[in-house]
Amino acid sequence: MDTEATTPRLSARDNPRPGRDSGTVAGRDAVLVRLPAVSAYLSILRTTVAGLAARLDFTLDEIEDLRIAIDEACAMLLGRAIPGTDLECEFELTDQAMDITVTAVTIDGRVPGQHTFSWAVLTALAGHVETAAGDDGRVTIRLVKQRGPSS
């Protein structure tokens, strides 16, 4: 029997990280969640971010910071989201960080103000935060949370 033909080949993207048995992969590891732009679904994102952060060995404090940060980012967008549209959240995982991008189609297509209490909370909890607006009314908030040195 030719094992070469029956054994699946793993690409570099599919090779587990050394020392890990969790199934995470080296390089880009991304999760995309799309759900209705309604606040009732935010618990799904809070649970998702907590699970992914735990997978990266974030501390409990860092995980809680991310849960609050995702709530803040989504609240900024959901208040202005066009009814009936979706909220998209992409989580990109690396060895030392989680990069989260939250996008919604909004009524006004403007990025959230950076001189608000919500923005101060978001930047304090997430680390790096940036926003972008597209011509189609899509507004994006991107958060990058580095894993702490004690992890």
C-alpha positions as a LaTeX table, in Angstrom:
\begin{tabular}{lrrr}
\hline
Residue & $x$ (\AA) & $y$ (\AA) & $z$ (\AA) \\
\hline
Met1 & 0.00 & 0.00 & 0.00 \\
Asp2 & 1.30 & 3.44 & $-0.94$ \\
Thr3 & 1.14 & 5.49 & 2.27 \\
Glu4 & 2.16 & 8.60 & 0.38 \\
Ala5 & $-1.16$ & 8.63 & $-1.45$ \\
Thr6 & $-3.33$ & 7.95 & 1.61 \\
Thr7 & $-1.56$ & 10.04 & 4.24 \\
Pro8 & $-2.81$ & 13.62 & 4.28 \\
Arg9 & $-0.14$ & 16.26 & 3.84 \\
Leu10 & 0.01 & 19.10 & 6.31 \\
Ser11 & 0.96 & 22.53 & 5.11 \\
Ala12 & 3.06 & 24.89 & 7.23 \\
Arg13 & $-0.23$ & 26.49 & 8.32 \\
Asp14 & $-1.48$ & 23.15 & 9.64 \\
Asn15 & 1.59 & 22.18 & 11.70 \\
Pro16 & 0.95 & 22.48 & 15.43 \\
Arg17 & 3.12 & 24.88 & 17.36 \\
Pro18 & 5.97 & 23.20 & 19.21 \\
Gly19 & 5.09 & 22.31 & 22.77 \\
Arg20 & 1.33 & 22.67 & 22.22 \\
Asp21 & $-1.22$ & 19.92 & 22.15 \\
Ser22 & $-4.19$ & 22.27 & 21.79 \\
Gly23 & $-4.36$ & 22.03 & 18.02 \\
Thr24 & $-3.50$ & 25.68 & 17.42 \\
Val25 & $-1.40$ & 26.25 & 14.36 \\
Ala26 & 1.68 & 28.25 & 13.61 \\
Gly27 & 1.33 & 31.39 & 11.55 \\
Arg28 & $-2.17$ & 32.73 & 10.95 \\
Asp29 & $-5.00$ & 31.23 & 12.96 \\
Ala30 & $-8.26$ & 33.11 & 12.40 \\
Val31 & $-11.87$ & 32.78 & 13.47 \\
Leu32 & $-14.69$ & 34.77 & 11.84 \\
Val33 & $-18.01$ & 35.23 & 13.63 \\
Arg34 & $-20.95$ & 36.87 & 11.86 \\
Leu35 & $-24.12$ & 37.52 & 13.79 \\
Pro36 & $-27.08$ & 39.90 & 13.75 \\
Ala37 & $-26.17$ & 43.46 & 14.76 \\
Val38 & $-28.24$ & 43.18 & 17.94 \\
Ser39 & $-26.85$ & 43.49 & 21.46 \\
Ala40 & $-28.57$ & 40.26 & 22.55 \\
Tyr41 & $-25.85$ & 38.32 & 20.69 \\
Leu42 & $-22.85$ & 39.96 & 22.40 \\
Ser43 & $-22.58$ & 37.13 & 24.90 \\
Ile44 & $-21.47$ & 34.91 & 22.01 \\
Leu45 & $-18.56$ & 37.25 & 21.27 \\
Arg46 & $-17.62$ & 37.53 & 24.95 \\
Thr47 & $-17.50$ & 33.74 & 25.21 \\
Thr48 & $-15.56$ & 33.43 & 21.96 \\
Val49 & $-12.92$ & 35.98 & 22.94 \\
Ala50 & $-12.51$ & 34.35 & 26.36 \\
Gly51 & $-12.07$ & 30.89 & 24.86 \\
Leu52 & $-9.57$ & 32.05 & 22.26 \\
Ala53 & $-7.60$ & 34.09 & 24.79 \\
Ala54 & $-7.43$ & 31.10 & 27.12 \\
Arg55 & $-6.12$ & 29.05 & 24.21 \\
Leu56 & $-3.27$ & 31.56 & 23.91 \\
Asp57 & $-2.52$ & 31.34 & 27.64 \\
Phe58 & $-3.64$ & 34.87 & 28.43 \\
Thr59 & $-4.00$ & 35.51 & 32.16 \\
Leu60 & $-7.45$ & 35.66 & 33.75 \\
Asp61 & $-7.12$ & 39.45 & 34.04 \\
Glu62 & $-6.18$ & 39.77 & 30.36 \\
Ile63 & $-9.13$ & 37.57 & 29.40 \\
Glu64 & $-11.53$ & 39.71 & 31.42 \\
Asp65 & $-10.04$ & 42.86 & 29.84 \\
Leu66 & $-10.73$ & 41.41 & 26.39 \\
Arg67 & $-14.30$ & 40.48 & 27.32 \\
Ile68 & $-14.98$ & 44.05 & 28.40 \\
Ala69 & $-13.12$ & 45.50 & 25.40 \\
Ile70 & $-15.15$ & 43.48 & 22.90 \\
Asp71 & $-18.32$ & 44.70 & 24.63 \\
Glu72 & $-17.18$ & 48.33 & 24.35 \\
Ala73 & $-16.16$ & 48.02 & 20.69 \\
Cys74 & $-19.44$ & 46.37 & 19.75 \\
Ala75 & $-21.52$ & 48.87 & 21.73 \\
Met76 & $-19.85$ & 51.69 & 19.78 \\
Leu77 & $-20.94$ & 50.09 & 16.51 \\
Leu78 & $-24.30$ & 48.58 & 17.42 \\
Gly79 & $-25.79$ & 51.90 & 18.46 \\
Arg80 & $-25.36$ & 53.13 & 14.90 \\
Ala81 & $-25.73$ & 49.84 & 12.97 \\
Ile82 & $-28.37$ & 49.67 & 10.25 \\
Pro83 & $-31.20$ & 47.42 & 11.50 \\
Gly84 & $-31.21$ & 43.99 & 9.90 \\
Thr85 & $-27.48$ & 44.00 & 9.10 \\
Asp86 & $-24.74$ & 41.82 & 10.55 \\
Leu87 & $-21.87$ & 42.44 & 12.91 \\
Glu88 & $-18.68$ & 40.69 & 11.83 \\
Cys89 & $-15.89$ & 39.90 & 14.23 \\
Glu90 & $-12.61$ & 38.36 & 13.15 \\
Phe91 & $-10.16$ & 37.04 & 15.70 \\
Glu92 & $-6.62$ & 36.49 & 14.46 \\
Leu93 & $-4.34$ & 34.62 & 16.83 \\
Thr94 & $-0.56$ & 34.66 & 16.95 \\
Asp95 & 1.85 & 33.28 & 19.52 \\
Gln96 & 1.84 & 36.50 & 21.57 \\
Ala97 & $-1.28$ & 38.47 & 20.62 \\
Met98 & $-4.90$ & 38.50 & 19.60 \\
Asp99 & $-5.94$ & 40.85 & 16.80 \\
Ile100 & $-9.70$ & 41.52 & 16.82 \\
Thr101 & $-11.54$ & 43.32 & 14.04 \\
Val102 & $-15.19$ & 44.25 & 14.56 \\
Thr103 & $-17.15$ & 45.60 & 11.56 \\
Ala104 & $-20.72$ & 46.82 & 11.07 \\
Val105 & $-22.61$ & 48.77 & 8.42 \\
Thr106 & $-23.67$ & 51.96 & 10.16 \\
Ile107 & $-26.22$ & 54.64 & 9.42 \\
Asp108 & $-23.69$ & 57.45 & 9.21 \\
Gly109 & $-20.50$ & 55.58 & 8.18 \\
Arg110 & $-18.41$ & 57.56 & 10.67 \\
Val111 & $-15.81$ & 56.18 & 13.04 \\
Pro112 & $-16.53$ & 56.47 & 16.78 \\
Gly113 & $-15.19$ & 59.52 & 18.60 \\
Gln114 & $-11.83$ & 59.10 & 20.27 \\
His115 & $-12.55$ & 61.59 & 23.05 \\
Thr116 & $-15.23$ & 59.56 & 24.81 \\
Phe117 & $-15.25$ & 57.50 & 27.97 \\
Ser118 & $-15.88$ & 54.35 & 25.90 \\
Trp119 & $-12.79$ & 55.04 & 23.82 \\
Ala120 & $-10.69$ & 55.56 & 26.97 \\
Val121 & $-11.92$ & 52.25 & 28.39 \\
Leu122 & $-11.27$ & 50.47 & 25.09 \\
Thr123 & $-7.70$ & 51.70 & 24.72 \\
Ala124 & $-6.91$ & 50.99 & 28.38 \\
Leu125 & $-8.13$ & 47.40 & 28.11 \\
Ala126 & $-7.06$ & 46.40 & 24.62 \\
Gly127 & $-3.74$ & 48.12 & 24.15 \\
His128 & $-3.68$ & 49.12 & 20.48 \\
Val129 & $-6.97$ & 50.37 & 19.01 \\
Glu130 & $-7.67$ & 51.85 & 15.58 \\
Thr131 & $-10.72$ & 52.62 & 13.48 \\
Ala132 & $-11.56$ & 52.82 & 9.80 \\
Ala133 & $-14.58$ & 53.75 & 7.71 \\
Gly134 & $-15.38$ & 52.54 & 4.22 \\
Asp135 & $-17.30$ & 54.24 & 1.43 \\
Asp136 & $-20.08$ & 51.66 & 1.84 \\
Gly137 & $-20.92$ & 52.72 & 5.42 \\
Arg138 & $-18.87$ & 49.96 & 7.01 \\
Val139 & $-17.08$ & 51.00 & 10.17 \\
Thr140 & $-14.32$ & 48.87 & 11.66 \\
Ile141 & $-12.73$ & 48.88 & 15.09 \\
Arg142 & $-9.50$ & 46.91 & 15.41 \\
Leu143 & $-8.05$ & 45.87 & 18.77 \\
Val144 & $-4.66$ & 44.26 & 19.31 \\
Lys145 & $-4.02$ & 42.76 & 22.73 \\
Gln146 & $-0.52$ & 41.49 & 23.49 \\
Arg147 & $-0.08$ & 38.67 & 25.95 \\
Gly148 & 1.61 & 39.92 & 29.12 \\
Pro149 & 5.21 & 39.01 & 29.97 \\
Ser150 & 4.09 & 36.89 & 32.93 \\
Ser151 & 2.13 & 34.48 & 30.68 \\
\hline
\end{tabular}
